[in-house]
Amino acid sequence: MDSRYDPPSIEAKWQNRWQDDRLFNVVEKPDQEKYYLLEMFPYPSGKIHMGHVRNYTIGDVVARYKRMRGFNVLHPMGWDAFGMPAENAAIANDTHPAKWTYENIDAMRIQLKRLGFSYDWDRELATCRPEYYRWEQWLFLKMVERGMAYRKESYVNWCEPCQTVLANEQVEAGLCWRCGKPVRQKKLWQWFFKITDFAEDLLVHCDLLPGWPDKVTTMQRNWIGKSVGAEIRFPVAESEAVISVFTTRQDTVFGATFMCLAPEHPLVPQLSAGTDQEASVAAFVERISLQDRSTKAIENYEKEGVFTGAYCINPMNGRRMPIYTANFALMEYGTGAVMSVPAHDQRDLDFARKYGLPVIVVVSPHDEELEGDTMNAAYTGDGTMVNSGDFNGLGNREAMEAIAAFMDKNGIGKKTISFRLRDWGISRQRYWGAPIPMIHCDNCGIVPVPEADLPIVLPEDANLLDGGRSPLPVLAAFCKARCPGCGREDARRETDTMDTFVESSWYFQRYCSPRCDTAMFDTRAVDYWMPVDQYIGGVEHAILHLLYSRYFTRVLESLGLVKFKEPFTRLLTQGMVCKETTACAEHGFLFPEQVAEDGDGRRTCLKCGQPVAIGRVEKMSKSKKNVIDPNILLDEYGADTTRLFCLFAAPPERDLEWSEQGVEGSFRFLQRVWRLAERWLPLLDDGAPDPGDLQDLNEPFQELYRKTHATIKRVTQDIEDRFHFNTVISAVMELVNAMQAIDESDSDGKGNRTMRFSLETTLLLLSPIVPHFCDELWEALGHADSILLCRWPHFDEAATIKNEVEMVVQVNGKLRSRFSADLDTDENTLKQRALADERIVRFVDGKPIKKVIIIKNKLVNIVI
């Protein structure tokens, strides 16, 4: 073997050999247990970042480990290639989204291969390819047939200058991220998926995902947001209209003194039409439409509203209630109408005080009498019903059931359940996405594209219009279509494209048979591989991507295409990669390569020479410039060192703090193992040690043999139970230290076989983590095949047990000495040895001994 560890040549050599031998390419094998390992696929930005490296390294270790445990492992990779990021980047770089995307895919593929990940590249897919999105168009048609997809008017974030809908993430302080102009709420026709049909099932199964982190299932439960309450019907005075309200506190209905409607509520313009309030209401609605209408933003707004000029009738007591439109009422929650009970809701109380509205107490605490005119804080606890007609004197919890039954009997309301979850709006007025396969005809209305005409191909030669607007609405070659129903030639294709989350909601199914051209996937392949055994990705995807994936799988199950509801058996959400920020007064945040450090640790800006301020440790981000380019690490240290550091610095679920010293330490450890192998290689005999000969081994080799088996046990358990690769690496480092402590002169034939056994075990245990390094040393040890083809080592339980233990000796509870003793030495012998110890004799110094406490195989405590 080469006396110098040279990562570039070693890594290139083994990557080429793995590829030539097709080691990672798999097919279904019914007689072999499968294991489907998947990391969330990346958006092709052009460069992998350290978050990618960490995520994919964690997955690769598990995939390699499971393969060595005898599983048939599917480990694919592809590209989440459609959507706004590509369009935005294309606009910023004055290029075309297709060109940008395909070039970035080529670049990132090279980077991932350079890291030695064990992907089956034959299964690679890109969601922007027609052979992929053809099948989600097909599924869309099936969903339309079943009523699972529909079209309706809905409010969206609309930027007029850019003529496009924006996602909430693209609205910054109420302004368009691209042009800086105000964003408003606009009503547009949109396509929706009826995810609410599965709300209850999605919620129930949150309790049936034991392999998922609790924080993720909790987030999903909260997002689905099940509320048990009542729907109450409030007739509008002098009108046929009725306002339906959902409330979880029907016990407070007698205390409702006004009604609040969301500014987007369809009744708002109707109620104010022709009244003195019409202009004020219109101005208020227009102003609110320019605000961020997210729940988080609304919590920070001052609560305000405008009287619509209309009244509704409280169906329980006949009270005439003024109807307001208020900024805190949301169409996304309940019915978009709020039954306002100021005595028992602080937000309503603040609003009532601001606009001089009455406050009526209807739930009274047992030990206090409240006055609505004077109360400063709403009472939200339990109590006794007051001012509530026939329900006075009941406990409010009891009254909830009684009032719901009364409303149901009298046709003014009913007990019901509401969900925070809303149907999934998938329409995007963007270019770079999968076309929606529908046709608009003046004669037939909206009709589906015939399945035989799929895919509806996105024209990749179309150029974006000014402001990044989609060219599809004005592109005659795309828009013009023949109506499948009546044959008219002047029909028009749908020019909205699908939300990119649609592509990522089923890609894991497609990986099972990515070249299938007769269906979404080969059902036999899906039956074999799915569900995914281990899914790995960031917690930032805990709600939308993971919830949509669960929903899509239910759609496929309801259509008879799959036999399961949950796509991911186990989920690991890895922590972020963090690094301190650096900045100077003149140039602001600096990239690490823009900072110089002298021998005394002082840092200066390479641009201006001024001192650099060290900021707090934060998630690596381009905006803070605290990023490390993985290519720099690969060039300087190689893939294996990069992989080793990512796994050793922290457990997978915890944030990883970047450390240059940690990277250097990882590199030095590999060099130590390399030198250890080089030192022992000329002495090593073939074959494994015979356990029957262990008593003939020198003591260091006996201990090495025991420690090797103990290390196999510890490493196996830490991977199987927790994926705690940091403790795995620590255990192997301890084994390497034990090997290094043995001198070659102490060895003989049996000792050499033990050293070979320990060195080979070290390589086997490290091979999922640093595969190129281990394959090179494995070859140097005389093996012809890749170490990946070897089975994971087994441990001998009996060999892990120590024959000796270290006993701690205390005097009055303070450590005073130690000695070694055979395992399970009797208490009397331990007592005599402790009392005879020279250091203990000095501390006791003839004083009377009250008692001696012995804890088996651990300590002796002498009390004087």
C-alpha positions in Angstrom: 0.0 0.0 0.0 1.0 3.6 -0.5 2.7 5.1 2.5 0.8 8.3 2.1 -3.0 8.6 2.4 -4.0 10.4 -0.8 -7.8 11.0 -0.9 -8.2 12.3 -4.5 -6.7 9.2 -6.2 -8.3 6.7 -3.8 -11.7 8.2 -4.0 -11.7 8.5 -7.8 -10.5 4.9 -8.1 -13.2 3.4 -5.9 -16.0 5.5 -7.4 -15.1 4.3 -10.8 -14.9 0.7 -9.7 -18.3 0.9 -7.9 -19.9 2.3 -11.0 -18.3 -0.3 -13.3 -19.4 -3.1 -11.0 -22.9 -1.6 -10.7 -22.8 -2.3 -6.9 -25.7 0.0 -6.1 -28.1 -1.0 -8.8 -30.9 -3.2 -7.5 -34.0 -5.1 -8.7 -36.9 -6.6 -6.9 -36.0 -9.9 -5.2 -39.0 -11.5 -3.5 -36.9 -13.9 -1.6 -34.8 -11.1 0.0 -36.0 -8.6 2.5 -36.1 -5.1 1.1 -35.0 -1.8 2.7 -36.1 1.5 1.1 -33.9 4.3 2.2 -34.7 7.8 0.9 -33.5 11.3 1.5 -35.7 14.2 0.4 -34.6 15.0 -3.1 -33.0 18.4 -3.8 -34.0 21.4 -5.9 -31.3 21.7 -8.5 -29.8 25.0 -7.5 -26.4 24.3 -9.1 -24.5 23.7 -5.9 -24.9 21.4 -3.0 -24.5 23.0 0.4 -23.4 21.5 3.7 -27.1 20.8 4.6 -27.2 18.5 1.6 -23.9 16.9 2.5 -25.1 16.1 6.0 -28.5 14.8 5.0 -27.2 12.6 2.3 -24.3 11.3 4.3 -26.6 10.2 7.1 -28.8 8.4 4.5 -25.8 6.8 2.8 -24.4 5.4 6.0 -27.8 3.7 6.7 -28.1 2.4 3.2 -24.6 0.9 3.2 -25.1 -0.6 6.7 -28.4 -2.2 5.8 -26.8 -3.6 2.6 -24.1 -5.2 4.7 -26.8 -6.6 7.0 -28.2 -8.6 4.0 -31.1 -6.3 2.9 -31.9 -5.6 -0.7 -31.5 -1.8 -0.4 -33.2 0.8 -2.7 -31.4 4.1 -2.4 -32.4 6.4 -5.3 -31.8 10.1 -6.2 -33.5 12.6 -8.4 -34.4 16.3 -8.7 -37.3 18.4 -7.6 -36.9 20.5 -10.7 -40.1 22.5 -11.2 -41.3 25.5 -9.4 -40.7 29.1 -8.4 -37.0 28.8 -7.3 -35.9 27.9 -10.9 -38.0 30.7 -12.4 -36.7 33.2 -9.9 -33.1 32.1 -10.5 -33.5 32.3 -14.2 -34.9 35.8 -14.0 -32.0 36.9 -11.7 -29.4 35.3 -14.1 -31.0 36.4 -17.3 -31.4 32.8 -18.6 -34.2 30.3 -19.3 -35.6 28.1 -16.5 -35.1 24.9 -18.5 -31.5 25.7 -19.4 -30.8 26.8 -15.8 -32.4 23.6 -14.4 -30.7 21.0 -16.7 -27.3 22.6 -16.3 -27.6 22.6 -12.6 -28.7 19.0 -12.5 -25.6 18.0 -14.4 -23.4 20.0 -12.0 -25.0 18.6 -8.8 -24.9 15.1 -10.1 -21.1 15.4 -10.4 -20.9 16.8 -6.9 -23.0 14.0 -5.3 -21.0 11.3 -7.1 -17.8 12.9 -5.9 -19.0 12.3 -2.3 -19.4 8.6 -3.0 -23.1 8.2 -2.2 -24.4 4.8 -3.0 -27.3 5.8 -5.3 -28.8 3.7 -7.9 -28.3 6.3 -10.7 -30.3 4.1 -13.1 -33.4 5.3 -11.2 -32.6 9.0 -11.5 -35.6 11.2 -12.3 -36.3 14.9 -12.8 -39.8 16.1 -12.2 -39.6 18.6 -15.1 -39.4 15.8 -17.6 -42.7 15.0 -19.5 -42.3 11.3 -18.8 -42.6 12.2 -15.1 -45.3 14.8 -15.0 -47.4 13.0 -17.6 -48.5 10.7 -14.8 -49.5 13.4 -12.3 -51.6 14.9 -15.2 -53.2 11.5 -15.5 -53.9 11.3 -11.8 -55.3 14.8 -11.9 -57.9 13.6 -14.5 -58.8 10.7 -12.3 -59.2 13.0 -9.3 -61.5 15.3 -11.3 -63.6 12.2 -12.3 -63.9 11.3 -8.6 -64.7 14.9 -7.4 -61.3 14.9 -5.6 -60.2 18.0 -7.7 -62.3 21.0 -8.4 -62.2 24.6 -9.4 -63.5 27.6 -7.5 -62.8 31.3 -6.9 -60.4 32.0 -4.1 -58.4 34.9 -2.7 -54.7 34.8 -3.5 -51.6 37.0 -3.1 -51.6 39.0 -6.3 -48.9 41.3 -7.7 -50.3 43.5 -10.4 -47.0 44.6 -12.0 -45.8 41.0 -12.2 -49.2 39.7 -13.1 -48.8 36.7 -11.0 -49.9 34.9 -7.8 -47.3 34.8 -5.1 -46.8 32.2 -2.4 -46.9 33.6 1.2 -43.1 33.2 1.4 -42.7 35.6 -1.5 -44.6 38.4 0.3 -42.3 40.5 2.4 -43.9 43.1 4.6 -46.8 43.2 2.3 -44.6 43.8 -0.8 -43.6 41.6 -3.7 -40.2 40.1 -3.3 -39.4 40.7 -6.9 -40.6 44.3 -7.8 -41.2 45.7 -4.3 -44.7 46.8 -5.1 -47.7 46.2 -2.8 -49.3 42.8 -2.9 -53.1 42.6 -2.6 -55.7 39.9 -2.0 -57.4 39.1 -5.3 -60.1 36.7 -6.1 -59.2 34.3 -8.9 -60.4 31.0 -10.2 -58.1 28.3 -8.8 -57.9 24.5 -8.9 -58.0 22.6 -5.6 -57.4 19.1 -4.3 -59.9 18.0 -1.6 -57.4 17.1 1.1 -60.2 17.9 3.6 -61.9 14.7 2.7 -59.1 12.9 4.5 -58.6 15.3 7.4 -59.9 13.0 10.0 -57.9 10.0 8.7 -54.7 12.0 8.4 -55.3 13.1 12.0 -56.0 9.7 13.4 -53.0 8.2 11.7 -50.7 10.7 13.4 -51.0 8.4 16.4 -50.0 5.4 14.3 -46.6 6.7 13.2 -44.3 5.5 16.0 -41.3 5.8 13.8 -41.9 9.6 13.4 -40.5 12.3 15.8 -43.2 13.5 18.2 -42.5 17.1 17.2 -43.5 16.4 13.5 -46.7 14.6 14.3 -47.6 17.3 16.8 -47.1 20.0 14.1 -49.3 18.0 11.7 -52.0 17.6 14.3 -52.0 21.3 14.9 -52.0 22.1 11.2 -55.0 19.8 10.6 -56.5 21.5 13.7 -59.6 19.6 14.7 -62.1 21.5 16.7 -65.3 20.2 18.2 -68.1 22.7 18.5 -71.3 23.9 16.9 -72.4 25.6 13.8 -75.0 28.4 14.5 -77.1 30.2 12.0 -77.6 33.9 12.5 -80.3 35.4 10.1 -79.5 38.8 8.7 -82.2 41.4 9.6 -84.4 42.5 6.8 -82.8 40.0 4.5 -83.0 36.4 3.3 -79.2 36.0 4.0 -78.0 33.8 6.9 -74.5 34.0 8.5 -73.2 30.6 9.6 -70.7 30.6 12.4 -68.5 27.9 13.8 -67.7 28.2 17.5 -66.2 25.9 20.1 -68.0 27.9 22.8 -71.7 27.6 22.1 -72.2 28.0 25.8 -71.5 31.7 25.3 -74.0 32.3 22.5 -76.3 34.4 24.8 -73.4 36.8 25.3 -72.8 37.4 21.6 -73.3 41.1 21.0 -71.9 41.7 17.5 -70.7 39.8 14.5 -67.4 40.1 12.6 -66.9 39.0 9.0 -63.6 38.6 7.2 -63.0 41.4 4.7 -63.0 38.7 2.0 -66.4 37.3 3.1 -68.8 37.4 0.1 -71.6 39.0 2.2 -69.5 42.1 3.1 -70.2 44.0 -0.1 -73.8 42.8 -0.2 -74.6 44.0 3.3 -73.1 47.5 2.8 -74.5 48.0 -0.7 -76.7 51.1 -0.8 -76.0 52.1 2.8 -74.1 55.0 4.3 -71.4 52.6 5.2 -70.7 51.4 1.6 -67.8 53.7 0.9 -66.2 53.1 4.3 -66.5 49.4 4.0 -65.0 49.4 0.5 -62.1 51.5 1.6 -61.5 49.2 4.6 -61.6 46.1 2.5 -59.2 47.6 -0.1 -56.8 48.6 2.7 -56.9 45.2 4.4 -56.4 43.5 1.0 -52.9 45.1 0.9 -51.9 43.6 4.2 -50.2 40.3 5.0 -53.2 38.0 5.8 -51.3 35.2 7.4 -52.3 34.1 10.9 -49.0 35.1 12.3 -49.1 38.6 10.9 -52.7 39.2 12.0 -51.7 38.4 15.6 -49.5 41.5 15.6 -52.0 43.9 14.0 -54.1 46.3 16.0 -57.6 44.9 15.9 -59.9 47.1 13.8 -63.1 47.0 11.8 -65.9 48.9 10.1 -69.7 48.6 10.6 -71.3 47.2 7.5 -74.6 49.0 8.1 -76.4 45.7 8.6 -77.6 43.6 11.6 -78.1 40.0 12.3 -80.3 38.3 14.9 -79.0 36.1 17.7 -81.2 33.0 17.3 -81.1 32.2 21.0 -82.4 35.5 22.4 -83.5 37.6 19.5 -80.8 40.2 20.1 -80.1 42.6 17.2 -76.4 42.4 16.6 -74.4 44.9 14.4 -72.3 43.2 11.7 -68.7 44.5 11.3 -66.0 43.5 8.9 -62.8 43.1 10.9 -59.2 42.5 10.1 -58.8 39.7 12.6 -61.5 37.5 10.9 -60.1 35.1 8.4 -61.9 33.2 5.6 -59.4 30.4 6.2 -60.8 29.6 9.7 -64.3 28.3 10.2 -66.8 30.0 8.0 -65.1 33.4 7.9 -67.5 34.8 10.4 -66.9 35.3 14.1 -69.6 35.3 16.8 -68.1 38.0 19.0 -68.6 37.5 22.8 -66.6 40.2 24.4 -67.1 39.1 28.0 -65.4 35.8 27.3 -62.8 36.5 24.6 -60.1 39.1 25.1 -59.8 40.0 21.4 -63.6 40.6 21.3 -63.5 42.6 24.5 -60.7 44.9 23.2 -62.8 45.4 20.0 -66.0 46.1 21.9 -64.3 48.7 24.1 -62.8 50.4 21.0 -66.1 50.7 19.2 -68.5 51.1 22.2 -70.2 47.7 22.0 -72.0 46.0 24.8 -70.4 43.4 27.1 -72.7 40.7 28.6 -71.4 38.1 31.1 -73.0 34.7 30.5 -70.5 32.4 32.3 -69.9 33.4 35.9 -67.0 32.0 38.0 -68.2 30.2 41.1 -66.4 32.6 43.6 -66.8 36.0 41.9 -69.5 38.1 40.3 -68.5 39.8 37.1 -69.9 43.1 35.6 -69.7 43.4 31.9 -69.5 47.2 32.0 -66.5 47.3 34.3 -64.5 44.2 33.4 -61.0 44.8 31.9 -60.1 41.2 31.2 -62.3 38.6 29.5 -63.2 35.6 31.6 -62.4 32.4 29.7 -62.7 29.8 32.4 -65.5 27.5 33.5 -68.4 28.5 35.6 -72.2 28.8 36.0 -74.5 30.0 33.2 -76.1 33.4 33.8 -78.1 35.7 31.5 -78.8 32.6 29.4 -82.5 32.0 29.6 -83.6 28.5 30.4 -79.9 27.4 30.7 -79.2 29.6 33.8 -77.7 27.7 36.6 -76.1 24.9 34.5 -72.4 24.4 34.5 -71.1 25.8 31.2 -69.7 22.4 30.1 -73.1 20.8 30.6 -74.7 23.8 28.9 -72.6 23.2 25.8 -74.3 19.9 25.1 -77.8 21.2 26.1 -77.5 24.3 23.8 -76.3 22.3 20.9 -79.2 19.9 21.3 -81.7 22.8 21.5 -80.3 24.4 18.4 -80.4 21.2 16.4 -84.0 20.5 17.5 -85.1 24.0 16.5 -83.1 24.2 13.2 -80.9 27.1 14.2 -77.6 25.1 14.6 -76.0 21.8 15.2 -73.1 20.1 16.9 -70.3 19.8 14.4 -66.6 19.5 13.8 -64.3 21.9 12.1 -60.8 21.6 10.8 -58.2 24.2 10.4 -57.0 22.3 7.3 -58.2 23.8 4.0 -58.3 22.3 0.6 -55.0 22.4 -1.3 -54.9 25.2 -3.9 -52.6 23.9 -6.6 -52.9 26.6 -9.3 -49.9 28.7 -10.1 -49.9 31.5 -12.7 -46.3 30.5 -13.4 -44.5 29.1 -16.4 -42.1 26.6 -15.0 -44.5 23.9 -13.8 -46.6 20.9 -14.9 -49.5 22.0 -17.2 -53.0 21.3 -15.8 -54.7 19.0 -18.3 -58.0 20.8 -18.8 -59.5 22.7 -21.7 -61.9 25.7 -21.6 -64.6 25.7 -24.2 -67.3 28.3 -24.7 -69.8 25.6 -25.6 -68.9 22.7 -23.2 -67.3 24.6 -20.3 -64.2 23.1 -18.7 -63.5 19.6 -20.0 -60.6 17.2 -19.3 -57.9 16.4 -21.9 -58.3 12.9 -23.2 -55.9 10.5 -21.6 -54.6 9.6 -25.1 -53.4 13.2 -25.5 -51.1 13.1 -22.4 -48.7 14.4 -21.6 -49.6 18.1 -22.2 -46.0 19.1 -22.7 -44.7 22.4 -21.3 -43.0 24.2 -24.2 -39.4 24.5 -23.0 -38.5 27.0 -25.7 -40.9 29.7 -24.5 -39.4 32.8 -23.1 -40.6 34.5 -19.9 -42.3 37.9 -20.5 -41.4 41.2 -18.8 -41.4 41.0 -15.1 -41.0 37.2 -15.3 -44.6 36.7 -16.3 -45.7 33.4 -17.7 -45.8 33.2 -21.6 -48.4 30.4 -21.6 -51.5 32.7 -21.7 -50.3 34.4 -24.9 -48.5 31.5 -26.5 -50.9 30.4 -29.3 -49.1 27.2 -30.0 -49.8 26.1 -26.4 -53.2 27.8 -25.7 -55.1 26.8 -28.8 -56.9 23.5 -28.5 -59.7 21.5 -30.0 -62.5 20.8 -27.6 -62.7 17.0 -26.9 -66.5 17.4 -26.3 -67.9 19.3 -29.3 -64.9 19.6 -31.6 -64.7 23.4 -31.6 -61.3 24.6 -32.7 -61.3 27.8 -30.7 -61.1 26.1 -27.3 -58.3 27.2 -24.9 -55.9 25.1 -22.7 -55.7 25.8 -19.0 -52.6 28.0 -18.6 -52.1 27.6 -14.8 -49.5 25.1 -13.8 -49.4 22.8 -10.8 -47.9 23.7 -7.5 -44.4 22.1 -7.3 -45.5 20.2 -4.1 -47.6 18.0 -6.4 -44.4 16.6 -7.9 -42.8 15.9 -4.5 -45.9 14.2 -3.2 -45.4 11.0 -5.2 -41.8 10.8 -6.4 -41.0 8.1 -3.9 -43.5 5.8 -5.7 -42.1 6.6 -9.1 -38.6 5.6 -7.9 -39.8 2.0 -7.7 -40.1 1.8 -11.5 -38.9 5.1 -13.0 -38.9 3.9 -16.6 -42.4 2.5 -16.5 -44.2 4.0 -19.5 -47.6 2.4 -19.2 -48.6 3.7 -15.7 -47.6 6.0 -12.9 -45.6 3.0 -11.6 -45.4 -0.7 -11.8 -47.7 -1.9 -9.0 -45.6 -5.0 -8.5 -42.5 -2.9 -7.9 -44.4 -0.6 -5.5 -45.8 -3.6 -3.7 -42.3 -4.8 -3.1 -40.5 -1.6 -2.2 -43.1 0.6 -0.6 -43.5 2.0 1.9 -40.3 3.8 2.4 -38.6 2.3 5.5 -36.5 5.3 6.4 -37.1 8.9 5.2 -34.6 11.6 6.0 -35.0 15.3 5.6 -35.3 18.7 7.3 -38.0 19.5 9.9 -38.9 22.6 7.8 -40.9 20.1 5.6 -42.8 18.8 8.6 -46.1 20.1 7.4 -46.6 20.8 3.8 -44.5 18.3 2.0 -45.0 15.5 4.5 -48.7 16.2 4.8 -49.2 16.4 1.1 -47.3 13.1 0.6 -49.5 11.4 3.2 -52.6 12.8 1.4 -51.4 11.8 -2.1 -50.8 8.2 -0.9 -54.4 8.1 0.4 -55.6 9.2 -3.0 -53.6 6.5 -4.7 -55.0 4.0 -2.2 -58.6 5.1 -2.7 -58.0 4.6 -6.5 -56.8 1.0 -5.9 -53.2 1.8 -7.1 -51.4 1.1 -3.8 -52.3 -1.1 -0.8 -51.1 1.3 2.0 -52.0 4.7 3.3 -48.7 5.9 4.9 -45.7 6.4 2.6 -43.0 6.6 5.3 -42.5 4.1 8.1 -39.8 6.0 9.9 -38.8 9.6 9.6 -35.5 11.3 10.7 -35.4 15.1 10.7 -31.8 16.0 10.8 -30.5 19.2 12.5 -29.1 22.2 10.7 -25.5 23.0 9.9 -24.5 26.1 11.8 -21.5 28.4 11.8 -20.6 31.7 13.4 -21.1 34.8 11.4 -18.3 37.3 10.6 -18.6 40.9 9.6 -16.7 44.1 9.3 -17.9 47.7 9.7 -17.4 48.6 6.0 -18.5 45.4 4.1 -21.0 43.8 6.4 -21.2 40.0 6.5 -18.2 38.2 5.1 -17.6 34.8 3.7 -15.1 32.7 5.6 -12.6 33.0 2.8 -12.8 36.8 3.1 -11.4 36.7 6.6 -7.7 36.5 7.6 -6.5 35.2 11.0 -3.1 35.9 12.5 -1.1 33.7 14.9 -2.7 35.4 17.9 -6.2 34.7 16.7 -7.0 38.2 15.5 -9.2 38.3 12.5 -9.3 41.0 9.8 -11.2 41.6 6.6 -9.2 40.8 3.5 -11.1 43.5 1.6 -10.2 46.5 3.9 -8.0 45.2 6.7 -10.4 46.3 9.4 -11.0 44.1 12.5 -13.7 41.5 12.0 -16.6 41.1 14.5 -17.5 37.5 15.4 -21.3 37.0 15.6 -23.4 34.3 17.0 -23.6 30.8 15.6 -26.5 30.5 13.2 -27.8 28.3 10.4 -25.6 28.5 7.4 -27.2 30.8 4.9 -26.1 32.8 1.8 -27.6 36.0 3.3 -25.4 35.8 6.4 -22.4 34.5 4.3 -21.5 32.0 7.0 -21.4 29.1 4.5 -18.8 26.6 3.6 -18.5 25.4 0.1 -18.3 21.6 0.1 -16.0 21.7 -2.9 -13.4 23.4 -0.8 -13.5 20.6 1.7 -13.5 17.9 -1.0 -10.4 19.5 -2.6 -8.5 19.9 0.6 -9.5 16.9 2.7 -11.5 14.5 0.4 -15.0 13.1 0.6 -14.3 10.6 3.5 -13.1 13.3 5.9 -16.1 15.5 5.0 -18.4 12.6 5.7 -16.7 11.7 8.9 -16.9 15.2 10.3 -20.6 15.6 9.4 -21.4 12.5 11.4 -18.9 12.9 14.3 -19.7 16.5 15.3 -23.3 15.9 16.5 -26.1 13.3 16.6 -28.2 13.5 13.4 -31.2 15.1 15.0 -29.2 17.9 16.6 -27.7 21.0 15.0 -24.1 20.6 13.8 -21.8 23.5 14.6 -19.1 23.9 12.0 -15.5 23.6 13.3 -12.4 23.8 11.1 -10.6 22.1 14.0 -13.2 19.3 13.9 -12.5 18.7 10.1 -8.8 18.6 10.7 -9.3 16.2 13.6 -11.3 13.9 11.4 -8.6 13.9 8.7 -5.9 13.2 11.4 -7.9 10.2 12.6 -8.0 8.7 9.1 -4.3 9.2 8.8 -3.7 7.4 12.2 -5.7 4.4 11.0 -3.7 4.5 7.7 -0.4 4.5 9.6 -1.6 1.8 11.9 -2.4 -0.4 8.9 0.9 0.4 7.3 2.8 -0.5 10.5 1.1 -3.9 11.0 0.6 -5.0 7.4 3.9 -6.8 7.0 3.2 -8.9 10.2 -0.3 -9.9 9.7 -1.1 -13.5 9.2 -4.1 -14.8 7.3 -7.1 -16.1 9.2 -9.0 -15.2 12.3 -8.1 -15.9 15.9 -9.4 -19.1 17.4 -11.4 -18.3 20.6 -10.0 -21.5 22.1 -6.5 -20.1 21.9 -7.3 -16.8 23.6 -5.8 -18.0 26.9 -2.5 -18.4 25.2 -2.5 -14.8 23.9 -0.4 -12.1 25.5 -2.6 -9.9 27.9 -2.8 -6.9 25.5 -4.1 -9.1 22.7 -6.6 -10.8 25.0 -7.9 -7.4 25.9 -7.9 -6.3 22.2 -10.0 -9.3 21.3 -12.5 -8.5 24.0 -12.6 -4.9 23.1 -13.1 -5.7 19.4 -16.2 -7.7 20.1 -17.5 -5.1 22.5 -17.0 -2.4 19.9 -19.0 -4.5 17.3 -21.8 -4.8 19.8 -21.8 -1.1 20.7 -21.6 0.2 17.1 -24.4 -2.2 15.9 -26.7 -1.1 18.7 -26.0 2.6 18.2 -26.8 2.4 14.5 -29.9 0.1 14.9 -31.5 1.9 17.8 -30.6 5.6 17.4 -28.5 6.4 14.3 -26.1 8.0 16.7 -23.1 7.9 14.4 -21.1 10.2 16.7 -21.0 7.5 19.4 -20.3 4.9 16.7 -17.2 6.8 15.6 -16.1 7.4 19.2 -16.3 3.6 19.9 -14.1 2.9 16.8 -11.6 5.5 17.9 -11.3 3.8 21.2 -10.6 0.5 19.4 -8.0 2.2 17.2 -6.3 3.6 20.4 -6.2 0.1 21.8 -4.5 -1.3 18.7 -2.0 1.6 18.6 -1.0 0.9 22.2 0.3 -2.6 21.3 3.9 -2.9 20.2 4.8 -5.1 17.3 7.5 -6.8 19.4 4.8 -8.2 21.7 3.2 -10.2 18.9 3.4 -13.7 17.6 1.3 -15.7 15.2 -1.8 -15.8 17.3 -1.4 -12.1 18.2 -1.0 -11.2 14.6 -4.2 -12.9 13.7 -5.9 -11.0 16.5 -4.6 -7.8 15.2 -5.8 -8.6 11.7 -9.2 -9.4 13.1 -9.3 -6.1 15.0 -8.1 -4.1 12.0 -10.5 -5.7 9.6 -13.3 -5.2 12.1 -12.4 -1.5 12.3 -12.6 -1.2 8.5 -15.9 -3.0 8.4 -17.4 -0.8 11.0 -16.1 2.4 9.4 -16.9 1.4 5.8 -20.5 2.9 5.7 -19.0 6.2 6.9 -15.7 6.4 5.0 -16.2 3.9 2.2 -13.3 4.8 -0.2 -10.8 4.8 2.6 -11.9 1.4 3.9 -12.1 -0.2 0.5 -8.5 0.9 -0.2 -7.2 -0.6 3.1 -9.4 -3.7 2.6 -7.7 -4.3 -0.7 -4.3 -3.8 0.9 -5.2 -6.5 3.3 -5.5 -8.9 0.4 -9.2 -8.9 -0.3 -10.3 -8.9 -4.0 -13.9 -7.7 -3.6 -15.2 -4.4 -2.3 -15.8 -4.3 1.4 -19.4 -3.4 0.6 -20.0 -7.0 -0.4 -19.0 -8.2 3.0 -21.4 -9.0 5.8 -21.6 -6.8 8.8 -19.5 -8.4 11.6 -21.1 -10.4 14.4 -20.0 -10.2 18.0 -19.6 -12.9 20.6 -21.5 -11.9 23.7 -19.2 -14.0 25.9 -16.2 -12.3 24.5 -17.5 -8.8 25.4 -17.5 -9.6 29.1 -14.4 -8.4 31.1 -12.6 -11.0 33.3 -11.4 -8.1 35.5 -12.9 -5.0 36.8 -11.5 -1.8 38.3 -12.6 -1.4 41.9 -12.8 2.1 43.4 -11.8 2.5 47.0 -13.3 5.3 49.1 -12.7 6.5 52.6 -15.8 8.3 54.0 -17.1 8.6 50.4 -14.0 10.2 49.0 -11.9 8.5 46.3 -8.6 7.4 47.8 -7.4 4.5 45.6 -8.1 1.9 42.9 -7.2 -1.7 42.3 -8.0 -4.4 39.8 -9.8 -7.6 40.8 -11.3 -10.6 39.1 -14.9 -10.3 38.1 -17.3 -11.4 40.9 -14.5 -11.5 43.6 -16.1 -12.3 47.0 -16.7 -9.4 49.4 -14.4 -10.6 52.1 -11.4 -10.7 49.6 -12.3 -7.2 48.3 -12.5 -5.9 51.9 -9.1 -7.3 52.8 -7.4 -6.0 49.6 -8.8 -2.5 50.2 -7.7 -2.4 53.8 -4.3 -3.6 52.8 -3.8 -0.9 50.2 -0.9 1.3 51.2 -2.8 4.6 50.4 -5.8 3.4 52.4 -3.7 2.4 55.4 -2.3 6.0 55.4 -5.8 7.5 55.4 -7.2 5.2 58.0 -4.2 5.6 60.2 -5.3 3.3 62.9 -8.7 4.9 63.4 -11.6 2.6 64.2 -13.6 1.3 61.2 -17.3 1.7 61.6 -18.3 -0.3 58.6 -17.2 -1.3 55.0 -19.7 -0.9 52.2 -19.1 -3.0 49.1 -20.9 -2.5 45.8 -20.3 -5.6 43.6 -17.7 -5.1 40.8 -17.7 -1.3 41.5 -16.4 0.1 44.8 -15.4 -0.4 48.4 -16.3 2.5 50.8 -14.6 2.4 54.2 -16.4 4.5 56.9 -14.2 5.6 59.8 
